[in-house]
Amino acid sequence: MNFIYDSLGYPGIDSYSEEDNILVDFLLTDIQSDIYFIDEIEEIILSIMKDEIDNWEGNLNTYSIKIYQDKVLIVNEYNEGINQTYDMDKFFQIIKKWKNFIQNNNNNL
């Protein structure tokens, strides 16, 4: 995954695999540049990893997200047939990379 800013200054993603389509759309439509929400997701993941909570579910604008010990399920709110399960570690690493990208380039917004 390659994070970029488009010609209008909005964050974007290119060079990603087809299996990551839903994750990319989730980042671009529901997470966007919201550092506070990214922090919240990170805290939830860390709480799950530490066995402080079993799982977490949230309904966002376009997607709902279910975070479990070993996986993350992202489901389209308008078409439940559009969903994808991701490995927890992969999801966590991508969220952290997205956050780092946004924080280091926030002057573009």
C-alpha positions as CSV (number, residue, x, y, z in Angstrom):
1,M,0.0,0.0,0.0
2,N,1.3,3.4,-1.0
3,F,-0.2,6.4,0.8
4,I,-0.4,9.6,-1.2
5,Y,-2.1,13.0,-1.3
6,D,-4.2,13.7,-4.4
7,S,-4.1,17.0,-6.4
8,L,-6.7,18.5,-4.1
9,G,-4.7,17.7,-1.0
10,Y,-6.8,14.8,0.2
11,P,-5.1,11.6,1.5
12,G,-5.3,8.6,-0.8
13,I,-3.9,5.2,-1.4
14,D,-2.6,3.6,-4.5
15,S,-0.6,0.4,-5.3
16,Y,-2.6,-1.9,-3.2
17,S,-3.7,-5.5,-3.7
18,E,-7.3,-6.4,-4.7
19,E,-7.8,-8.2,-1.3
20,D,-7.3,-4.8,0.4
21,N,-10.0,-3.0,-1.5
22,I,-12.4,-2.9,1.4
23,L,-9.7,-1.9,3.9
24,V,-8.6,1.0,1.6
25,D,-12.2,2.2,1.2
26,F,-12.6,2.0,5.0
27,L,-9.6,4.1,5.6
28,L,-10.6,6.7,2.9
29,T,-14.3,6.9,3.8
30,D,-14.6,6.2,7.5
31,I,-11.2,7.0,9.0
32,Q,-10.0,9.7,6.7
33,S,-7.6,12.1,8.6
34,D,-9.2,11.6,12.0
35,I,-6.2,11.1,14.3
36,Y,-8.5,11.0,17.3
37,F,-10.4,8.1,15.9
38,I,-7.2,6.3,14.8
39,D,-6.0,6.7,18.4
40,E,-9.3,5.2,19.7
41,I,-8.9,2.2,17.3
42,E,-5.3,1.7,18.4
43,E,-6.4,1.8,22.1
44,I,-9.1,-0.7,21.5
45,I,-6.7,-3.1,19.7
46,L,-4.2,-2.8,22.5
47,S,-6.9,-3.5,25.1
48,I,-8.0,-6.6,23.1
49,M,-4.3,-7.7,22.8
50,K,-3.9,-7.3,26.6
51,D,-7.1,-9.3,27.2
52,E,-8.7,-6.3,28.9
53,I,-11.7,-6.7,26.6
54,D,-12.7,-9.6,24.4
55,N,-13.8,-7.8,21.3
56,W,-15.2,-4.5,20.1
57,E,-17.8,-3.5,17.5
58,G,-18.5,-0.1,16.0
59,N,-20.8,1.3,13.3
60,L,-19.3,4.1,11.3
61,N,-20.5,6.0,8.2
62,T,-20.1,3.4,5.5
63,Y,-18.7,0.4,7.4
64,S,-19.0,-1.4,10.6
65,I,-15.9,-2.9,12.2
66,K,-15.6,-5.9,14.5
67,I,-12.3,-6.3,16.2
68,Y,-11.5,-9.7,17.8
69,Q,-8.3,-11.2,19.3
70,D,-7.0,-12.5,16.0
71,K,-9.0,-10.8,13.3
72,V,-10.8,-7.7,12.2
73,L,-14.0,-7.9,10.2
74,I,-15.0,-4.9,8.1
75,V,-18.6,-4.9,6.7
76,N,-20.3,-2.4,4.4
77,E,-23.3,-1.0,6.2
78,Y,-25.3,-0.8,2.9
79,N,-24.4,-4.2,1.5
80,E,-23.4,-6.9,4.0
81,G,-22.2,-8.9,1.1
82,I,-19.3,-6.5,0.8
83,N,-17.0,-7.5,3.7
84,Q,-13.5,-8.6,4.4
85,T,-11.7,-10.3,7.3
86,Y,-8.1,-9.2,8.1
87,D,-5.5,-10.6,10.3
88,M,-5.3,-8.5,13.5
89,D,-1.6,-7.8,13.1
90,K,-1.8,-6.7,9.5
91,F,-4.7,-4.4,10.3
92,F,-2.9,-2.9,13.3
93,Q,0.2,-2.3,11.3
94,I,-1.7,-0.6,8.5
95,I,-3.6,1.6,10.9
96,K,-0.3,2.7,12.5
97,K,1.2,3.4,9.1
98,W,-1.9,5.4,8.1
99,K,-1.7,7.4,11.3
100,N,2.0,8.1,10.8
101,F,1.3,9.2,7.2
102,I,-1.5,11.6,8.3
103,Q,0.5,13.0,11.2
104,N,3.6,13.6,9.1
105,N,1.7,15.2,6.3
106,N,-1.1,17.1,8.1
107,N,-0.1,20.4,6.6
108,N,-1.5,19.2,3.2
109,L,-5.1,19.3,4.4
